[in-house]
Amino acid sequence: MGESMLTLSGKVIQLQTTMPSGRHLWVLSTNPDLPRPLRCSRAFLINSAVIPSGFSHYLAFGSVPVSLPERATCTVLGNEFSYLGENDVISLTSDGRIRSMFRANSPHNSIMLTEQCNNYCLMCSQPPKNVDDRWLLDEAMELVRLIPRHAAKVMCISGGEPTLLGDGFIDLLHLLKSRLPDAALHVLSNGRRFSNVAFSKKYAAVQHPDLMVGIPVYSADPAKHDYVVQAKGAFDETIRGILNLKRLNQRVEIRVVVHKQTCDGLPALAEYIARNLLFVDQVALMGLEMTGFTRANLESLWIDPVEYKDKLSQAVKILQNYGIKVSVYNQPLCLVSPDIEQAYVKSISDWKNEYAQECGPCTRKSECGGFFSSAIQYGYSGSISPFQ
């Protein structure tokens, strides 16, 4: 096994009981010379013998330092969180749980707005829950206000289905535009809410300079798409949503997760997109993530990528011939045909990316996206063939 995935949440080793109850978000600093007025709103990440006073909280590895400033509170973390650094944002609860909310040095930062969804996709990696989780939006608003203004380059907004939050979702987009002006935004949505023209107009009215919504379309056959997302009428709403967004000059990416239910229809779907949705900004053809509902529906979904690589090549060629930008995500490089390498993207988020033992001697490992960590754990193609 290669490099293991990052630990984004877990229990701390030691938490001082004097910390106020509840959940706290902090921007981290490793700078002992940070101006005093800024220290009270940050947590200091101890990485040397120099421990300045005046910070709101302190984080250490191993044990609480004896030189900790008087009356300071300190949390001791395990080495799995040693990747934390300057301008990162964490959430810390009074019962000793920590979450990495934002990593300044990573291109893979996302905000989950809700676990609710009006689809019930066979391969959903974040199975929906019918719960009142409005607190996630409140936390997202607080997070955006805390992220240093020019630290974020790309932010992904996901769920569940984020558009179910209605005006709350729109308010977050406005806040992101004003507070993080350098950050490109990528919204992951099933697109159905955009079939409402009034909602689409509110979305467009944000006028964010670098915003794209990624919407899945799984088949040219409406019945097949509705089966994959387990929602009758979803195909029609999704397509109407895409049309509404493009009428309003909004950027749209079509996303297709490739598995046993969708792989044979890839060329037909590419033709459908080329003939009916030629104006979309890009298409992403994506490998299956072995988590969430995928594990429960594995028999219906899993197919070795080598078995559909010719269909994948056909779909890519069709889209390229029509001048549509197309990318291939989440596939090991040795399992795709050489003719699509120009569309290949090393895409799996760094916090859930690993390589198999067979990848050790590969000479093109630096170009390859490898695997989702869940695939390493639950099974992957037996056709891995390292480049020599």
Secondary structure by P-SEA (a helix, b strand, c coil): ccbbbbbcbbbbccccccccccbbbbbbbccccccccccccbbbbccccccccccccccccccccccccccbbbbbbccccccccccbbbbbcccccccccccccccbbbbbcccccccccccccccccccccaaaaaaaaaaaaccccccccbbbbbcccccccaaaaaaaaaaaaaccccbbbbbbccccccccaaaaaaaaaccccbbbbbbbbccccaaaaaaaacccaaaaaaaaaaaaaaaabbbbbbbbbcccccccaaaaaaaaaaacccccccccbbbbbcccccccccccccccccccaaaaaaaaaaaaaabbbbbbccccccccccccccccccccccccccccccccccccccccccccaaaaaccccccccccc
